[in-house]
Amino acid sequence: MNDLKNAVIAVLTGIYDPEIPVNIYEIGLIYAVEVDDAGRVRVEMTLTSPMCPVAESLPPEVRDKVAAVEGVTAADVEVVWDPPWDPEMMTEAARLELGMF
């Protein structure tokens, strides 16, 4: 199960918000990745704001790319707003990339 979760996270690190040159995992938009024994994956994510221009396209992209990972039998993406995204959620590498140090 950890291998599958790692494969899902690897896919998430290849997905970018078009307005931000850092992947959605490093920028802190992914709150949780849960994988069960049957290969079902649940991703809990947020967006930088409810008015985000990719609010309609990014969650389906995440779902489709996660569903395409070998071993995933189902993928569900839930967009949540609590806690609200904050720049403090970014990894140190993301802050460096964006010059926020």
Secondary structure, DSSP 8 states (H G I E B T S, - for coil): -HHHHHHHHHHHTT-B-TTSSSBTTTTT-EEEEEE-TTSEEEEEE--S-TT-TTTTTHHHHHHHHHHTSTT--EEEEEE--SS---GGGS-HHHHHHTT--
